[in-house]
Amino acid sequence: MSGIGSLVTFQSLLPGVLETGARTIQAAIDIEKAASVAAATPMATSVIKNSGADLPEAQVSGILAAWKAARSSRSTAYLTSTLDVQNIGFSPKDMMYNEASQYLATQVARLMNVPAYYISADMNNSMTYQNILDGRKEFVAYSLQPFISAIENRLSMDDITAHGNVVRFALDETFLRADTAARLDAIEKMLNLGLIDLQTAQSMEQLSPMGLNEGNGTNAINV
């Protein structure tokens, strides 16, 4: 529990997802399994019952083929007095596998505190307009920040990182990196205010003093 090879743990004030969302996760697994079984082993949802004399197999096959062909071209059916249609099960549509999957996808998104549209859950697909960067900022603030803070604070402790150094995620340079026009506009304002000099501005955009992108000789590393 200490020294080289020891475990580094990140503590949480909340119980784990496998505990708080066990039933939701199991329900999602069951729905996926049921849909898979239904697709792999299709079952008849209706039968044609003959109340008269038994028919030879060839004639039965002909009746079923004619019934299938007729249903693809018309919804009205005709049967003789000795034949009757009986429903014996539910169609995949009646089983509502797709609706259940979408509902559980939304529940899993809520469980993980992730916007539903990130996992293509259609239950709550109405949202106000926002650009990609605003959506990412919201995702970081409401979903990722607790984990980011826990990891940064733990890895910045003296038993892992040298005293005086801190560990930080480079979100502003990666996931939350603004577009070129916005970055240059901010740099221009800082230059005009005298907050930075030209060399610093060039390094912020990873540019050499001649204005060219730095190549393999750079020592800058984003972590």
C-alpha positions, 0 to 999 in steps of 0.5 A: 500500500506504499512505495513503488508498485503500490496502488494509487486509489481515487476516492469517491463520496458516492457508491459505484455505478455497478451498485447504484445502477445494477438493475438498470444495467441488468435490464439493458442486458436482458433486452439485448439478449431477448432481441438477439434470441428473437432474431436468431430463432424467429417464431410464428405469430399466427397459424392457419387451423384446418377444421376439415380433413387433413391435407397433404404436405404439398398442398399445405405448403402451397396454401402457406406460400399463397398466404404469404404472397397475398399478404405482401400485396393486400391486407384483406384475406380470404379463407374457406369454411374449413380454415381459420387464422389464430394468433399465437404470439406477439410480433417483434414490433408488439414486443417493443424491443426498440422502444425498451432499448431506447428507454434503457439507453436514456436510463444508462445515460442518466446513471452515468450523468452523460447527455443522452444524445452522446449515446444516440438515445432518442428519448430526450432528443429535443435540445436548445441550439448550441455549438460543438464547443459549448456542448463539450464545455457542458459535458466537462462541467457536468459529467467529467469534472468530478473525475478530472478533479479527483485524478488531478488532486490525487496525482498532484500529491507529494507521494507521486509528483515532486513537491511544487509540481501539479498534474493537470489535464490539458483540456483547453489544448485538446478537447476544449480547444477553441477554433483558430479564429477565436484563439487568434482573437484572444491572443491579439487582445492579450498582445494589445493589453501588454499581457504577453509578448510576441514570442509568448504568442508564437509559443501559444500557437506552437509557432517558431520565431519565423512563423512556421509550425514547429516540427520534430525539434519541439520539446512541448508535450501535451499530457 
